[in-house]
Amino acid sequence: MKDLRQSEKVFKALGSRTRLKLLRLLWQEGELPVTLIARRSGMTIARVSRNLGILENVGLVKTKETRTWVFYSINTNPSHPWQGLLLKLLKEGFK
């Protein structure tokens, strides 16, 4: 049942045009700080942070923190094998 709940969370996260736009940007640009993601996407930092947090909570993106920045990137080593497959499908769809 736990896997079913996790799957539901992932698909809900992908049900947002905003989050799909952010995933596409990360696929195209690679690792980016939230300020640059906001600038390139035309969204506010708060909106970007909130939506990236959702994607991080379901394991689709990961963070790397430095002293002054938080960098986001696609999680290429997801915890579930099906998440990796899903990310590959999304990547193909973003081309």
Z-matrix of the N, CA and C atoms (Angstrom, degrees):
N
C 1 1.447
C 2 1.532 1 111.69
N 3 1.338 2 115.20 1 -32.30
C 4 1.463 3 120.06 2 179.49
C 5 1.534 4 110.74 3 -61.67
N 6 1.342 5 117.11 4 -42.94
C 7 1.468 6 120.82 5 178.82
C 8 1.515 7 111.59 6 -62.98
N 9 1.325 8 115.87 7 -36.05
C 10 1.462 9 119.84 8 179.10
C 11 1.526 10 110.72 9 -65.43
N 12 1.317 11 116.64 10 -41.44
C 13 1.476 12 120.34 11 177.67
C 14 1.530 13 111.00 12 -64.50
N 15 1.327 14 116.12 13 -41.54
C 16 1.469 15 120.31 14 178.48
C 17 1.524 16 110.14 15 -63.37
N 18 1.317 17 117.13 16 -42.70
C 19 1.461 18 121.33 17 178.47
C 20 1.525 19 110.38 18 -60.84
N 21 1.318 20 115.79 19 -42.62
C 22 1.466 21 120.38 20 179.22
C 23 1.530 22 110.66 21 -61.10
N 24 1.319 23 117.53 22 -42.45
C 25 1.462 24 121.44 23 179.12
C 26 1.526 25 111.63 24 -62.92
N 27 1.332 26 116.03 25 -41.72
C 28 1.468 27 120.22 26 -179.88
C 29 1.526 28 110.21 27 -63.49
N 30 1.322 29 116.58 28 -47.37
C 31 1.463 30 118.93 29 -178.36
C 32 1.531 31 112.18 30 -68.14
N 33 1.316 32 117.38 31 -32.47
C 34 1.467 33 119.60 32 174.15
C 35 1.529 34 110.02 33 -65.30
N 36 1.320 35 116.03 34 -40.46
C 37 1.464 36 119.86 35 178.78
C 38 1.522 37 110.88 36 -62.29
N 39 1.319 38 116.78 37 -37.01
C 40 1.467 39 120.68 38 -179.35
C 41 1.524 40 112.51 39 -80.97
N 42 1.319 41 117.06 40 -6.25
C 43 1.455 42 121.02 41 179.51
C 44 1.521 43 113.42 42 -81.25
N 45 1.302 44 117.29 43 7.67
C 46 1.463 45 122.49 44 -178.45
C 47 1.528 46 110.46 45 -110.41
N 48 1.316 47 115.78 46 126.25
C 49 1.473 48 120.58 47 177.21
C 50 1.530 49 110.61 48 -60.12
N 51 1.315 50 116.82 49 -37.88
C 52 1.466 51 121.64 50 179.32
C 53 1.521 52 110.54 51 -60.38
N 54 1.319 53 117.09 52 -47.90
C 55 1.459 54 120.00 53 -178.00
C 56 1.525 55 111.81 54 -69.23
N 57 1.315 56 117.29 55 -35.15
C 58 1.468 57 119.60 56 174.98
C 59 1.531 58 110.73 57 -64.16
N 60 1.312 59 116.26 58 -38.70
C 61 1.467 60 120.60 59 177.67
C 62 1.536 61 110.33 60 -63.22
N 63 1.320 62 116.35 61 -40.58
C 64 1.465 63 120.20 62 178.97
C 65 1.528 64 111.30 63 -67.75
N 66 1.321 65 117.21 64 -40.97
C 67 1.471 66 119.78 65 176.52
C 68 1.521 67 111.17 66 -61.96
N 69 1.326 68 116.79 67 -42.66
C 70 1.469 69 120.01 68 179.25
C 71 1.524 70 110.27 69 -61.75
N 72 1.319 71 117.53 70 -42.29
C 73 1.467 72 121.25 71 179.00
C 74 1.528 73 110.47 72 -61.62
N 75 1.329 74 117.11 73 -42.98
C 76 1.466 75 119.91 74 179.57
C 77 1.525 76 111.51 75 -67.55
N 78 1.332 77 118.23 76 -35.42
C 79 1.472 78 120.21 77 175.57
C 80 1.524 79 110.11 78 -63.69
N 81 1.326 80 116.75 79 -41.92
C 82 1.463 81 120.81 80 -176.00
C 83 1.519 82 112.77 81 -75.92
N 84 1.316 83 116.97 82 -39.07
C 85 1.464 84 120.94 83 -171.84
C 86 1.526 85 113.96 84 -101.59
N 87 1.321 86 117.78 85 -20.96
C 88 1.467 87 120.03 86 -175.73
C 89 1.515 88 111.00 87 84.96
N 90 1.306 89 115.44 88 -155.77
C 91 1.463 90 122.16 89 -176.36
C 92 1.531 91 110.93 90 -66.69
N 93 1.342 92 115.82 91 128.62
C 94 1.461 93 121.17 92 -177.45
C 95 1.526 94 110.94 93 -141.50
N 96 1.342 95 117.14 94 149.43
C 97 1.464 96 119.64 95 171.98
C 98 1.531 97 109.63 96 -77.63
N 99 1.313 98 115.65 97 156.17
C 100 1.465 99 120.56 98 -174.92
C 101 1.534 100 111.89 99 -59.82
N 102 1.324 101 117.90 100 -34.08
C 103 1.466 102 119.92 101 -179.33
C 104 1.528 103 111.31 102 -64.71
N 105 1.314 104 116.37 103 -40.30
C 106 1.465 105 120.34 104 179.10
C 107 1.532 106 110.92 105 -72.03
N 108 1.324 107 116.61 106 -36.64
C 109 1.461 108 120.05 107 176.01
C 110 1.526 109 109.52 108 -61.26
N 111 1.316 110 116.73 109 -43.69
C 112 1.469 111 121.12 110 179.11
C 113 1.527 112 110.60 111 -61.47
N 114 1.305 113 116.85 112 -45.66
C 115 1.465 114 120.80 113 -179.13
C 116 1.528 115 111.30 114 -62.75
N 117 1.325 116 116.41 115 -46.25
C 118 1.477 117 120.02 116 -176.54
C 119 1.530 118 112.77 117 -73.22
N 120 1.316 119 116.97 118 -26.16
C 121 1.467 120 119.75 119 -179.12
C 122 1.523 121 112.63 120 -92.02
N 123 1.329 122 116.97 121 -14.08
C 124 1.463 123 120.43 122 -177.85
C 125 1.522 124 113.14 123 76.43
N 126 1.320 125 117.12 124 19.61
C 127 1.462 126 122.52 125 179.53
C 128 1.523 127 109.94 126 -108.72
N 129 1.321 128 115.60 127 163.16
C 130 1.461 129 119.59 128 175.74
C 131 1.527 130 109.62 129 -74.42
N 132 1.314 131 115.72 130 157.37
C 133 1.466 132 120.36 131 178.14
C 134 1.528 133 110.19 132 -61.04
N 135 1.322 134 117.17 133 -39.81
C 136 1.472 135 120.60 134 179.81
C 137 1.527 136 111.20 135 -61.75
N 138 1.313 137 116.92 136 -44.53
C 139 1.472 138 121.02 137 -179.95
C 140 1.526 139 110.93 138 -64.66
N 141 1.328 140 116.06 139 -44.08
C 142 1.463 141 120.35 140 178.92
C 143 1.527 142 110.27 141 -62.86
N 144 1.313 143 117.25 142 -46.92
C 145 1.466 144 121.09 143 -178.70
C 146 1.519 145 111.65 144 -60.70
N 147 1.316 146 116.48 145 -44.06
C 148 1.463 147 120.91 146 -179.92
C 149 1.532 148 111.05 147 -61.03
N 150 1.318 149 116.56 148 -46.42
C 151 1.466 150 120.69 149 -177.28
C 152 1.522 151 112.32 150 -73.50
N 153 1.322 152 118.02 151 -35.71
C 154 1.466 153 119.94 152 175.62
C 155 1.525 154 110.41 153 -67.26
N 156 1.327 155 116.83 154 -33.50
C 157 1.461 156 120.87 155 176.22
C 158 1.523 157 111.59 156 -61.49
N 159 1.317 158 116.21 157 -40.05
C 160 1.470 159 120.69 158 177.33
C 161 1.525 160 109.89 159 -64.52
N 162 1.323 161 116.25 160 -44.86
C 163 1.473 162 119.94 161 179.11
C 164 1.527 163 111.51 162 -64.81
N 165 1.314 164 116.51 163 -35.64
C 166 1.467 165 119.84 164 177.83
C 167 1.531 166 110.39 165 -69.04
N 168 1.323 167 117.18 166 -40.42
C 169 1.467 168 120.78 167 -179.27
C 170 1.524 169 112.90 168 -61.93
N 171 1.320 170 117.60 169 -28.34
C 172 1.470 171 119.99 170 178.81
C 173 1.524 172 111.59 171 -96.66
N 174 1.335 173 117.57 172 2.34
C 175 1.456 174 121.22 173 172.71
C 176 1.520 175 116.04 174 87.45
N 177 1.326 176 118.30 175 12.78
C 178 1.466 177 120.05 176 -178.80
C 179 1.525 178 113.04 177 -88.17
N 180 1.313 179 117.19 178 -25.64
C 181 1.464 180 120.72 179 174.24
C 182 1.526 181 108.53 180 -126.95
N 183 1.321 182 115.09 181 160.60
C 184 1.464 183 120.62 182 177.95
C 185 1.523 184 108.71 183 -130.26
N 186 1.318 185 115.52 184 163.71
C 187 1.452 186 120.79 185 -179.50
C 188 1.515 187 110.20 186 -120.92
N 189 1.321 188 113.42 187 154.95
C 190 1.460 189 121.54 188 171.75
C 191 1.518 190 105.53 189 -135.58
N 192 1.316 191 116.30 190 122.22
C 193 1.460 192 120.23 191 -177.24
C 194 1.517 193 110.67 192 -102.67
N 195 1.327 194 114.57 193 137.86
C 196 1.455 195 121.53 194 170.48
C 197 1.523 196 106.32 195 -113.83
N 198 1.282 197 117.57 196 -171.15
C 199 1.471 198 119.65 197 -179.73
C 200 1.523 199 112.39 198 -61.38
N 201 1.313 200 116.63 199 -37.07
C 202 1.467 201 118.86 200 -174.01
C 203 1.522 202 114.91 201 -120.53
N 204 1.333 203 118.48 202 -10.30
C 205 1.455 204 120.82 203 -174.16
C 206 1.521 205 111.66 204 -130.68
N 207 1.324 206 114.00 205 153.78
C 208 1.465 207 121.03 206 168.97
C 209 1.521 208 105.86 207 -117.48
N 210 1.325 209 115.57 208 120.83
C 211 1.460 210 121.68 209 -179.61
C 212 1.519 211 109.27 210 -102.17
N 213 1.322 212 115.79 211 138.28
C 214 1.464 213 122.12 212 178.32
C 215 1.518 214 109.62 213 -112.47
N 216 1.330 215 115.35 214 145.42
C 217 1.464 216 121.10 215 175.63
C 218 1.524 217 108.85 216 -152.98
N 219 1.317 218 115.40 217 166.17
C 220 1.461 219 121.18 218 176.03
C 221 1.527 220 108.41 219 -66.56
N 222 1.314 221 116.96 220 135.59
C 223 1.462 222 121.49 221 176.63
C 224 1.522 223 108.42 222 -80.42
N 225 1.313 224 116.24 223 102.66
C 226 1.465 225 120.55 224 -177.95
C 227 1.528 226 112.50 225 -84.68
N 228 1.331 227 117.30 226 -1.90
C 229 1.468 228 122.34 227 176.72
C 230 1.526 229 109.95 228 -127.39
N 231 1.330 230 117.14 229 64.72
C 232 1.467 231 119.29 230 -177.63
C 233 1.530 232 111.79 231 -66.40
N 234 1.316 233 116.08 232 160.46
C 235 1.460 234 121.09 233 -176.18
C 236 1.529 235 113.23 234 -74.73
N 237 1.317 236 117.95 235 -23.80
C 238 1.459 237 121.79 236 178.80
C 239 1.529 238 109.48 237 -115.40
N 240 1.320 239 118.11 238 135.76
C 241 1.471 240 120.76 239 -179.94
C 242 1.523 241 113.51 240 -56.74
N 243 1.333 242 117.52 241 -35.62
C 244 1.464 243 119.83 242 -178.89
C 245 1.518 244 111.79 243 -67.83
N 246 1.351 245 117.41 244 -26.10
C 247 1.462 246 119.31 245 176.57
C 248 1.528 247 110.39 246 -66.86
N 249 1.323 248 116.47 247 -38.10
C 250 1.462 249 120.19 248 176.97
C 251 1.514 250 111.25 249 -62.68
N 252 1.318 251 116.39 250 -42.56
C 253 1.460 252 121.00 251 177.47
C 254 1.526 253 110.54 252 -63.08
N 255 1.308 254 115.94 253 -43.13
C 256 1.462 255 120.63 254 178.84
C 257 1.528 256 111.13 255 -61.27
N 258 1.327 257 116.78 256 -42.52
C 259 1.463 258 120.35 257 178.46
C 260 1.529 259 111.25 258 -63.48
N 261 1.328 260 116.96 259 -39.06
C 262 1.473 261 119.72 260 177.38
C 263 1.520 262 111.15 261 -63.80
N 264 1.327 263 117.12 262 -41.19
C 265 1.461 264 121.21 263 177.35
C 266 1.523 265 111.06 264 -62.73
N 267 1.319 266 116.31 265 -43.04
C 268 1.468 267 120.34 266 177.94
C 269 1.526 268 111.34 267 -62.11
N 270 1.333 269 115.39 268 -43.10
C 271 1.459 270 119.73 269 -179.91
C 272 1.526 271 110.58 270 -58.64
N 273 1.325 272 116.42 271 -44.11
C 274 1.463 273 120.47 272 177.98
C 275 1.526 274 111.34 273 -62.74
N 276 1.302 275 116.38 274 -39.34
C 277 1.466 276 120.88 275 179.52
C 278 1.515 277 113.30 276 -68.87
N 279 1.330 278 117.61 277 -23.61
C 280 1.454 279 121.51 278 -178.39
C 281 1.516 280 113.07 279 -82.39
N 282 1.331 281 117.76 280 -9.87
C 283 1.468 282 120.51 281 -177.57
C 284 1.509 283 110.91 282 -73.31
